[in-house]
Amino acid sequence: MKLFDVYPLYDVTPVKAEGIVVTDDKGISYLDFYGGHAVISIGHSHPHYVKRIKDQLDKIGFYSNSVQNPLQEELAGKLGRLSNCKDYNLFMCNSGAEANENALKLASFHTGKSRVVSFKNSFHGRTSAAVAATDNPKINAPINQQQKVTFLDFGDLDALETELSKGDVCAVILEAIQGVGGLDEPTTDFYQKIAEACKNNKVVLIADEVQCGFGRSGKFFAFQHHGIQPDIISIAKGMANGFPVGGILIHEKIEAYYGLLGTTFGGNHLACAATLAVLEVLENENLISNAAKLEDYFRTKAAEIPQVKKVKGRGLMLGLEFDFEVAELRKKLIHNQHLFTGGAKDKHVLRILPALNISEGHIDTLFEALKKELA
């Protein structure tokens, strides 16, 4: 049997990783400024993370949600406190796509409506309603196109109000910082007006924090830069540092009932242990404030490179915009400088998504490498 060939692969085979250093099968070490799509939030093989999972595996790794799991209660309490989202309830699943799928389903249940408003260049997942709400026709199969989704531009308040006034919209979903799309953001004024319009029209506001959440933006959630309160918050990637975990935070005004949502693997014992480990490290090592602080340093270093036309994003969810496509630059950074970086739908943007415990020295190394390859 062969693998289903859907991934273009770089000729690198990692076999070990620690901190932001990834070592391949030839013994070559690379600095990881991409974190596997913003997944590695506290560094590879963080000792507290490894111990938490090993200790849990010695006890129990999995059982279904048909029995009590006190780790879920512990996680919900700690997540509510650290994120300042105590007015929400937690439902756990396994990925960002599944998180958004459940968010959209819940919004439809809650409102009795089915149309979704999303935004251009958005990415919300690769399944059913989540992929329908993603602005990429290439990955939206005919079976997914049965979903009713309207895509708007950031800032187009008139179009938003027109669509919501039609009375058939169940949810507005948006990323406070677009990940795959290329680090574009709504303005604070527009995000606040979205929230107000959703409230006035009894539409559920979904904050997709799958990539920008869990401290990456310099606040626990990126929507918190804008002073709004979503109805549902979707989470995943950096949530468990590589263990497959996702979830949604559901405002307590949306009531649960038995059978409304469900999952086999979501919230299992190992998933909870992994997520708790991440929360403990974020808190104990002040990594969210580190992300906020390093954004300023990153922007200062970027200003030294004339080819950089714009720095996009917040915290340690950042993009460097050039006037050329960056695919070849990414290859050179990997093969010549031994650095992992990311691309975007906007082919002129180089994405930088490192672990939140990097240092100014690591950023210096990144920019020295960039200078060499751009010279």
Disulfide bonds with the S-S distance in Angstrom:
none
